Structures are given as structure tokens and as C-alpha cells.
Amino acid sequence: MKDTIIFPPLEIPETLAAGPGPGNTDARVLQRFCQSGLADHMQADVLRGMIECKIMLRAVWGTRNIHTFGVAGTGFSGLDCMLSAILPGDSVVVFTNGTFSGIDGLSIRMKASTREELRADPLNPQPASVTTIEVPHGQSVSAEVIEAALARHKPKWAFMAHWETGAGRINDLRGFSDACQRHGALGLVDAVSSLGIADFSIDDYPGVVGWASCPQKGVLCLPLTYAPVSFNDRYIAELRENGCHSYVHHPILEARHWGIIDGQDVEKGAYHRTHSGYAVAAFHEALRIILQMGRAERARDYAFHEKVLREAVEAMGCEVTSNMTSLVVLNLPGTLAGREMELVQNCRAKGFGIWPTLSEPVQVRIGILNQLSEPAITEIVTRFAEAMAELGANIDMARVRAVLSAHYDHADA
């Protein structure tokens, strides 16, 4: 034991999370997390909290789906739960237009592969039953592209990301749902980046049978709490008939722990995993915050502040290529082209957490998760302008400030 190294306590400084996610968690959520008592995972208040969470989560999703709950873990945990219904040999059409829909597509290929197809390339299988429609980075998946692919391939399953954070693009959810209905496909949607930000109700999209999101973006809870999922009766019927190769992320077994058994809410669920009372309390408060603010008002606030940020960076000479309301994806001015990673690293070194894109072409991503105020957006704009100026960009700050004043002075009036 003489060689054992005992490190000093880990001190992580406060940073401004201004990327695609995770965002800065609301102080109320952190307070609920750290002030909750140490409790057994089957303690009465923990169970009550889980019941209230699933009720609030149905309101946030805009659904009557009884199988609506949270999967312990990150967004990938929720996605894995949703995708677990895909079995080897199932026919699937996957639409990708960025990094994260691409990762979803890889997960689908792994699940749909036969043993022989996995053996041929275990880390990047190419199953014959999966068709991937690749839409170029920076473009949205359109209704026309979706219709053509589903009409041609007639798959059992179809998958699309609602908002693709890798490129900052919104894909056509209405077109996807309608095409799934027309061609008999079971639609699956990655709503990791849209839930809690956009104002939409999933019951309005009957072609989609399964939805998965995450706890660190629009819901803005601690990253390791619960990934929201919601499944309609068609999805559950499919699962009951054919099963899935999963225990931990089995949608029906996960739902049972939340007191959803045989299509009914019950007072006490069946054991499936050990839940944390701290996580339940934090998730509960995050959902309360969304509902107290109101989905429509929250969506309007995101759209308003994103517009301000967009126009401010354009005033610095940047070209914005995204259309999400929580994230601006941009090309730097020509004089800074090729220095995107340097700029991002300089910002991070100063506690200003912006991100590059994770696939080509390299762009800069600036997010506004939980930054819905004039002081917050002004700080983001100012710090980004200063970082560009340090690399030699010629920033007209008077023009940038005029953009901020045009929006915020008018809003105050």
C-alpha cells in the first residue's frame, strides 16, 4: 500500500456551458438533488416522486401514452431502450444528416445484424436489411426524401432524429410521421435535442410509435438522471409479440418499475433496477420547471434568444447554417477559416464551453440551453467576440451591440 496515490479532492470550476449540451443545470434542480434525504429506492416519497414524474412527463411530451417514463442514464440509454425492439433481420430505413443520427444508425445496424453480419464487421456492421439514407451535413431531412425512401423500401421500422445537433438542423417530423402511416412503417424518433425546447405534442404524430430523449438538454436535469421515453400501444404490442434482446433497457420491464404494468398505472411498480432518490428528486424538479414556465412560452423564449445570438454572430462576419432554436452552428469569417478548433480550445480554457462540429466540415457550435435572458446572451456574444478578436478578427462591436439593443431594448419596452 506504500505506493498508493491519494489524489486531492477534485475541484471542477463553474463554466458557462454554451454548446449543444449538456447545458448548465438549473440551480433549483441541483438544490433538489443535494438536499434530498438518503432514502431506500422503494421508500414512499421516492415512489410518489416517480408517479408524479411520469404524469408530468406525459404533459411535457404531450401524450396519453401510458408507457411514458425515464430510463436511468444519458440520452444514449433512452435511445438504446427505444431501439431495443429492433431484432436481427428486421427491415429498417434510417435517415442520417449528422453525427448523432449517424451514431443512432450504427446502433440500429448492430441490432438488426445477423450473427454472420456482425462477425463480418463487429464494430461497423452492414446488414442487408438496413437502408441508410444519408442527407449531407448542413441539410435537413425533407418530406420528399422520406416519402421516396419509404415508398421504395417498405420497411418494418423507420428512424429519424427530430433535431440533429451535429449540424443544428431540424428534420421534417410531420413528413416522417405521415410517410410512416402511408407505408405501414413503425416510426422511431430521436428527440434528444427537441424535447423541452420545441412546442410539440407527440400524439399529433401517429406514424411515430417510439420516442427517446435525454436529461441534459431541453429537460436540463443532471446528465446522469433519466432519459425520457414514450411508446404507444402499437410499439408495446410489437414488443409483446416479438420481444427484444435486452433486460436493463427492456421498455416493458423498465416501465414496470415506474408502476406501469399491463397497460395500467399502479401504485407500486415491480423491481427492475435500483433508482436513486436524489435522481428522482432532481428529475421531478426539472419537469416542474418546464411545466411552470409552459411549453409554448419556453419555445418562444428559445426562438427569441436564438434569433438574437444568430444576428449577433452574423454581425461579426460569421455565416449561420443551422435552424434549431437552441443552437447556432456557424462558419467563421474567411480570415479565421481553418482555426475553428483553436478558437474552441481558447474559449474552453477560459471557462466558456463552446463546441466544434464532430464531423466534416468543421464548424463552430454555440448553444443557449438554460441561457434564456438578456444578460446570459450578452455574455455569450461578448465572450465569443473577444475570442475571435484575440485570433485577429476585425469585430465591429458597435454593430454587435446594436443588434443586442435592437432586440432587448424593444423587448423591455
FENZI-V96695 format. One record per helix or strand. SS is the DSSP state (~ for helix, > for strand). FROM is the first residue (numbers start at 1). TO is the last residue. If there is no record, write none. Layout:
SS;FROM;TO + SS;FROM;TO
This chain:
>;16;17 + ~;27;35 + ~;44;61 + >;67;72 + ~;75;83 + >;92;96 + ~;99;112 + ~;115;120 + >;130;134 + ~;143;153 + >;157;161 + >;163;164 + >;169;170 + ~;173;183 + >;186;190 + ~;202;204 + >;208;212 + >;226;231 + ~;233;242 + ~;251;257 + >;260;261 + >;264;265 + ~;277;293 + ~;295;315 + >;319;320 + >;327;331 + ~;334;336 + ~;340;349 + >;352;353 + >;355;356 + >;364;367 + ~;374;390 + ~;397;412
